[in-house]
Amino acid sequence: MGRHRVFITRAQVTWQYYEALNALGMRLLRLLALSLDLPAEHFTPMFTAPLVTLRPLHYGAHTDYGMLTILATDDVPGGLQVG
């Protein structure tokens, strides 16, 4: 039973993190619209059912297929390699 509680807690924390990142993405889209002299909600209708993927892994080579990619970084210098 103890293992089951840990799994539920991890799922709840992961879902909260997912929701926070989705909200951050929508906020970034509003800021992007404003920076382009568009109404803040310009992109909102295009993201009523956004394709959001949470990948809590170490990122290697990959291809992005969405509008925004939000990466959590560690303390290792170098940043994101774009090629």
FIPAVEX-322516 format. One record per residue: residue number from 1; residue in three letters; x, y, z of N, C-alpha, C in turn. Coordinates in steps of 0.05 Angstrom, whole numbers, plus 5000, padded with zeros to 4 digits. Example, Ala and Ser with C-alpha at 12.3 -4.5 7.8 and 13.67 -1.06 7.14 Angstrom:
FIPAVEX-322516
<node num="1" residu="ala" n_px="5264" n_py="4886" n_pz="5156" ca_px="5246" ca_py="4910" ca_pz="5156" c_px="5264" c_py="4934" c_pz="5156"/>
<node num="2" residu="ser" n_px="5257" n_py="4955" n_pz="5142" ca_px="5273" ca_py="4979" ca_pz="5143" c_px="5258" c_py="5001" c_pz="5157"/>
END
This chain:
FIPAVEX-322516
<node num="1" residu="met" n_px="5016" n_py="4976" n_pz="5000" ca_px="5000" ca_py="5000" ca_pz="5000" c_px="5017" c_py="5025" c_pz="5000"/>
<node num="2" residu="gly" n_px="5040" n_py="5024" n_pz="5014" ca_px="5058" ca_py="5047" ca_pz="5014" c_px="5068" c_py="5055" c_pz="4986"/>
<node num="3" residu="arg" n_px="5074" n_py="5035" n_pz="4970" ca_px="5083" ca_py="5040" ca_pz="4942" c_px="5061" c_py="5054" c_pz="4926"/>
<node num="4" residu="his" n_px="5037" n_py="5045" n_pz="4930" ca_px="5015" ca_py="5057" ca_pz="4915" c_px="5012" c_py="5087" c_pz="4922"/>
<node num="5" residu="arg" n_px="5015" n_py="5094" n_pz="4947" ca_px="5013" ca_py="5122" ca_pz="4955" c_px="5035" c_py="5139" c_pz="4942"/>
<node num="6" residu="val" n_px="5059" n_py="5128" n_pz="4941" ca_px="5081" ca_py="5142" ca_pz="4928" c_px="5075" c_py="5147" c_pz="4898"/>
<node num="7" residu="phe" n_px="5064" n_py="5127" n_pz="4885" ca_px="5057" ca_py="5130" ca_pz="4857" c_px="5036" c_py="5151" c_pz="4853"/>
<node num="8" residu="ile" n_px="5015" n_py="5151" n_pz="4869" ca_px="4994" ca_py="5172" ca_pz="4867" c_px="5006" c_py="5199" c_pz="4872"/>
<node num="9" residu="thr" n_px="5023" n_py="5202" n_pz="4891" ca_px="5035" ca_py="5228" ca_pz="4897" c_px="5052" c_py="5237" c_pz="4874"/>
<node num="10" residu="arg" n_px="5068" n_py="5219" n_pz="4862" ca_px="5084" ca_py="5226" ca_pz="4839" c_px="5067" c_py="5235" c_pz="4816"/>
<node num="11" residu="ala" n_px="5045" n_py="5221" n_pz="4811" ca_px="5027" ca_py="5228" ca_pz="4790" c_px="5014" c_py="5255" c_pz="4794"/>
<node num="12" residu="gln" n_px="5007" n_py="5261" n_pz="4819" ca_px="4995" ca_py="5287" ca_pz="4825" c_px="5015" c_py="5309" c_pz="4821"/>
<node num="13" residu="val" n_px="5040" n_py="5305" n_pz="4830" ca_px="5060" ca_py="5326" ca_pz="4827" c_px="5067" c_py="5330" c_pz="4797"/>
<node num="14" residu="thr" n_px="5068" n_py="5308" n_pz="4782" ca_px="5073" ca_py="5310" ca_pz="4753" c_px="5051" c_py="5325" c_pz="4740"/>
<node num="15" residu="trp" n_px="5026" n_py="5319" n_pz="4747" ca_px="5003" ca_py="5334" ca_pz="4735" c_px="5004" c_py="5364" c_pz="4741"/>
<node num="16" residu="gln" n_px="5011" n_py="5370" n_pz="4766" ca_px="5013" ca_py="5399" ca_pz="4774" c_px="5035" c_py="5412" c_pz="4757"/>
<node num="17" residu="tyr" n_px="5058" n_py="5399" n_pz="4754" ca_px="5080" ca_py="5410" ca_pz="4738" c_px="5071" c_py="5414" c_pz="4709"/>
<node num="18" residu="tyr" n_px="5057" n_py="5394" n_pz="4698" ca_px="5046" ca_py="5395" ca_pz="4671" c_px="5028" c_py="5419" c_pz="4668"/>
<node num="19" residu="glu" n_px="5009" n_py="5423" n_pz="4686" ca_px="4991" ca_py="5445" ca_pz="4686" c_px="5005" c_py="5472" c_pz="4687"/>
<node num="20" residu="ala" n_px="5026" n_py="5474" n_pz="4704" ca_px="5041" ca_py="5498" ca_pz="4707" c_px="5056" c_py="5505" c_pz="4681"/>
<node num="21" residu="leu" n_px="5068" n_py="5485" n_pz="4668" ca_px="5082" ca_py="5489" ca_pz="4643" c_px="5062" c_py="5497" c_pz="4621"/>
<node num="22" residu="asn" n_px="5039" n_py="5485" n_pz="4620" ca_px="5019" ca_py="5492" ca_pz="4600" c_px="5011" c_py="5521" c_pz="4604"/>
<node num="23" residu="ala" n_px="5006" n_py="5529" n_pz="4629" ca_px="4999" ca_py="5557" ca_pz="4635" c_px="5022" c_py="5576" c_pz="4627"/>
<node num="24" residu="leu" n_px="5047" n_py="5568" n_pz="4632" ca_px="5070" ca_py="5584" ca_pz="4624" c_px="5071" c_py="5587" c_pz="4594"/>
<node num="25" residu="gly" n_px="5066" n_py="5565" n_pz="4579" ca_px="5066" ca_py="5566" ca_pz="4550" c_px="5045" c_py="5586" c_pz="4540"/>
<node num="26" residu="met" n_px="5021" n_py="5585" n_pz="4551" ca_px="5000" ca_py="5603" ca_pz="4542" c_px="5007" c_py="5632" c_pz="4549"/>
<node num="27" residu="arg" n_px="5020" n_py="5636" n_pz="4571" ca_px="5029" ca_py="5664" ca_pz="4578" c_px="5050" c_py="5673" c_pz="4558"/>
<node num="28" residu="leu" n_px="5068" n_py="5655" n_pz="4551" ca_px="5089" ca_py="5663" ca_pz="4532" c_px="5077" c_py="5669" c_pz="4505"/>
<node num="29" residu="leu" n_px="5056" n_py="5655" n_pz="4497" ca_px="5042" ca_py="5661" ca_pz="4472" c_px="5030" c_py="5689" c_pz="4473"/>
<node num="30" residu="arg" n_px="5018" n_py="5696" n_pz="4496" ca_px="5006" ca_py="5723" ca_pz="4498" c_px="5028" c_py="5744" c_pz="4496"/>
<node num="31" residu="leu" n_px="5051" n_py="5739" n_pz="4509" ca_px="5073" ca_py="5758" ca_pz="4507" c_px="5084" c_py="5760" c_pz="4479"/>
<node num="32" residu="leu" n_px="5086" n_py="5737" n_pz="4465" ca_px="5095" ca_py="5737" ca_pz="4438" c_px="5076" c_py="5754" c_pz="4420"/>
<node num="33" residu="ala" n_px="5050" n_py="5750" n_pz="4424" ca_px="5031" ca_py="5766" ca_pz="4409" c_px="5035" c_py="5796" c_pz="4414"/>
<node num="34" residu="leu" n_px="5037" n_py="5804" n_pz="4439" ca_px="5041" ca_py="5832" ca_pz="4445" c_px="5067" c_py="5843" c_pz="4433"/>
<node num="35" residu="ser" n_px="5088" n_py="5826" n_pz="4433" ca_px="5113" ca_py="5836" ca_pz="4422" c_px="5111" c_py="5840" c_pz="4392"/>
<node num="36" residu="leu" n_px="5092" n_py="5827" n_pz="4379" ca_px="5087" ca_py="5830" ca_pz="4350" c_px="5066" c_py="5851" c_pz="4344"/>
<node num="37" residu="asp" n_px="5059" n_py="5867" n_pz="4365" ca_px="5038" ca_py="5887" ca_pz="4363" c_px="5011" c_py="5875" c_pz="4355"/>
<node num="38" residu="leu" n_px="5005" n_py="5851" n_pz="4365" ca_px="4980" ca_py="5837" ca_pz="4361" c_px="4965" c_py="5838" c_pz="4387"/>
<node num="39" residu="pro" n_px="4938" n_py="5834" n_pz="4387" ca_px="4924" ca_py="5831" ca_pz="4412" c_px="4935" c_py="5808" c_pz="4429"/>
<node num="40" residu="ala" n_px="4935" n_py="5810" n_pz="4454" ca_px="4947" ca_py="5790" ca_pz="4472" c_px="4935" c_py="5762" c_pz="4467"/>
<node num="41" residu="glu" n_px="4910" n_py="5760" n_pz="4461" ca_px="4897" ca_py="5734" ca_pz="4457" c_px="4897" c_py="5725" c_pz="4428"/>
<node num="42" residu="his" n_px="4914" n_py="5737" n_pz="4412" ca_px="4915" ca_py="5730" ca_pz="4383" c_px="4918" c_py="5700" c_pz="4378"/>
<node num="43" residu="phe" n_px="4936" n_py="5687" n_pz="4393" ca_px="4942" ca_py="5659" ca_pz="4388" c_px="4924" c_py="5640" c_pz="4403"/>
<node num="44" residu="thr" n_px="4909" n_py="5650" n_pz="4423" ca_px="4892" ca_py="5633" ca_pz="4440" c_px="4873" c_py="5615" c_pz="4425"/>
<node num="45" residu="pro" n_px="4859" n_py="5624" n_pz="4404" ca_px="4841" ca_py="5606" ca_pz="4390" c_px="4855" c_py="5583" c_pz="4376"/>
<node num="46" residu="met" n_px="4880" n_py="5586" n_pz="4371" ca_px="4895" ca_py="5565" ca_pz="4357" c_px="4905" c_py="5544" c_pz="4377"/>
<node num="47" residu="phe" n_px="4901" n_py="5549" n_pz="4403" ca_px="4911" ca_py="5530" ca_pz="4423" c_px="4889" c_py="5523" c_pz="4443"/>
<node num="48" residu="thr" n_px="4865" n_py="5520" n_pz="4433" ca_px="4843" ca_py="5511" ca_pz="4451" c_px="4847" c_py="5482" c_pz="4459"/>
<node num="49" residu="ala" n_px="4859" n_py="5466" n_pz="4442" ca_px="4867" ca_py="5438" ca_pz="4449" c_px="4896" c_py="5435" c_pz="4441"/>
<node num="50" residu="pro" n_px="4914" n_py="5447" n_pz="4457" ca_px="4942" ca_py="5446" ca_pz="4449" c_px="4954" c_py="5418" c_pz="4451"/>
<node num="51" residu="leu" n_px="4973" n_py="5413" n_pz="4434" ca_px="4988" ca_py="5388" ca_pz="4434" c_px="5011" c_py="5393" c_pz="4454"/>
<node num="52" residu="val" n_px="5008" n_py="5383" n_pz="4478" ca_px="5027" ca_py="5387" ca_pz="4499" c_px="5039" c_py="5360" c_pz="4507"/>
<node num="53" residu="thr" n_px="5065" n_py="5359" n_pz="4508" ca_px="5079" ca_py="5334" ca_pz="4516" c_px="5098" c_py="5341" c_pz="4538"/>
<node num="54" residu="leu" n_px="5096" n_py="5326" n_pz="4560" ca_px="5115" ca_py="5330" ca_pz="4582" c_px="5134" c_py="5307" c_pz="4581"/>
<node num="55" residu="arg" n_px="5159" n_py="5313" n_pz="4577" ca_px="5180" ca_py="5292" ca_pz="4576" c_px="5200" c_py="5297" c_pz="4599"/>
<node num="56" residu="pro" n_px="5195" n_py="5285" n_pz="4622" ca_px="5214" ca_py="5289" ca_pz="4644" c_px="5238" c_py="5271" c_pz="4641"/>
<node num="57" residu="leu" n_px="5254" n_py="5276" n_pz="4621" ca_px="5278" ca_py="5259" ca_pz="4615" c_px="5301" c_py="5277" c_pz="4610"/>
<node num="58" residu="his" n_px="5324" n_py="5265" n_pz="4608" ca_px="5348" ca_py="5279" ca_pz="4598" c_px="5345" c_py="5281" c_pz="4568"/>
<node num="59" residu="tyr" n_px="5345" n_py="5305" n_pz="4557" ca_px="5341" ca_py="5310" ca_pz="4529" c_px="5367" c_py="5304" c_pz="4514"/>
<node num="60" residu="gly" n_px="5365" n_py="5288" n_pz="4493" ca_px="5386" ca_py="5284" ca_pz="4474" c_px="5378" c_py="5297" c_pz="4448"/>
<node num="61" residu="ala" n_px="5387" n_py="5286" n_pz="4427" ca_px="5379" ca_py="5296" ca_pz="4401" c_px="5349" c_py="5292" c_pz="4398"/>
<node num="62" residu="his" n_px="5335" n_py="5312" n_pz="4388" ca_px="5306" ca_py="5310" ca_pz="4385" c_px="5297" c_py="5331" c_pz="4364"/>
<node num="63" residu="thr" n_px="5272" n_py="5328" n_pz="4356" ca_px="5260" ca_py="5346" ca_pz="4337" c_px="5235" c_py="5357" c_pz="4350"/>
<node num="64" residu="asp" n_px="5232" n_py="5383" n_pz="4350" ca_px="5208" ca_py="5396" ca_pz="4361" c_px="5186" c_py="5398" c_pz="4339"/>
<node num="65" residu="tyr" n_px="5162" n_py="5394" n_pz="4347" ca_px="5140" ca_py="5395" ca_pz="4328" c_px="5118" c_py="5414" c_pz="4336"/>
<node num="66" residu="gly" n_px="5122" n_py="5430" n_pz="4357" ca_px="5101" ca_py="5448" ca_pz="4367" c_px="5109" c_py="5477" c_pz="4364"/>
<node num="67" residu="met" n_px="5094" n_py="5494" n_pz="4377" ca_px="5098" ca_py="5522" ca_pz="4375" c_px="5121" c_py="5531" c_pz="4394"/>
<node num="68" residu="leu" n_px="5121" n_py="5520" n_pz="4418" ca_px="5141" ca_py="5528" ca_pz="4438" c_px="5154" c_py="5502" c_pz="4451"/>
<node num="69" residu="thr" n_px="5179" n_py="5505" n_pz="4458" ca_px="5191" ca_py="5484" ca_pz="4474" c_px="5202" c_py="5497" c_pz="4499"/>
<node num="70" residu="ile" n_px="5194" n_py="5487" n_pz="4522" ca_px="5204" ca_py="5498" ca_pz="4548" c_px="5221" c_py="5476" c_pz="4560"/>
<node num="71" residu="leu" n_px="5247" n_py="5483" n_pz="4564" ca_px="5266" ca_py="5464" ca_pz="4575" c_px="5274" c_py="5473" c_pz="4603"/>
<node num="72" residu="ala" n_px="5274" n_py="5454" n_pz="4622" ca_px="5285" ca_py="5459" ca_pz="4648" c_px="5315" c_py="5454" c_pz="4645"/>
<node num="73" residu="thr" n_px="5332" n_py="5473" n_pz="4653" ca_px="5361" ca_py="5469" ca_pz="4651" c_px="5373" c_py="5463" c_pz="4678"/>
<node num="74" residu="asp" n_px="5397" n_py="5452" n_pz="4677" ca_px="5411" ca_py="5447" ca_pz="4701" c_px="5434" c_py="5468" c_pz="4703"/>
<node num="75" residu="asp" n_px="5453" n_py="5463" n_pz="4720" ca_px="5474" ca_py="5482" ca_pz="4724" c_px="5498" c_py="5478" c_pz="4705"/>
<node num="76" residu="val" n_px="5495" n_py="5460" n_pz="4685" ca_px="5516" ca_py="5455" ca_pz="4667" c_px="5516" c_py="5476" c_pz="4645"/>
<node num="77" residu="pro" n_px="5538" n_py="5491" n_pz="4641" ca_px="5539" ca_py="5511" ca_pz="4621" c_px="5537" c_py="5499" c_pz="4593"/>
<node num="78" residu="gly" n_px="5528" n_py="5515" n_pz="4574" ca_px="5527" ca_py="5506" ca_pz="4546" c_px="5500" c_py="5511" c_pz="4534"/>
<node num="79" residu="gly" n_px="5478" n_py="5507" n_pz="4549" ca_px="5452" ca_py="5513" ca_pz="4538" c_px="5442" c_py="5493" c_pz="4518"/>
<node num="80" residu="leu" n_px="5423" n_py="5501" n_pz="4502" ca_px="5410" ca_py="5485" ca_pz="4482" c_px="5425" c_py="5487" c_pz="4456"/>
<node num="81" residu="gln" n_px="5432" n_py="5464" n_pz="4444" ca_px="5446" ca_py="5464" ca_pz="4419" c_px="5425" c_py="5463" c_pz="4397"/>
<node num="82" residu="val" n_px="5427" n_py="5482" n_pz="4378" ca_px="5409" ca_py="5483" ca_pz="4356" c_px="5425" c_py="5477" c_pz="4331"/>
<node num="83" residu="gly" n_px="5416" n_py="5458" n_pz="4315" ca_px="5432" ca_py="5450" ca_pz="4292" c_px="5416" c_py="5448" c_pz="4267"/>
END
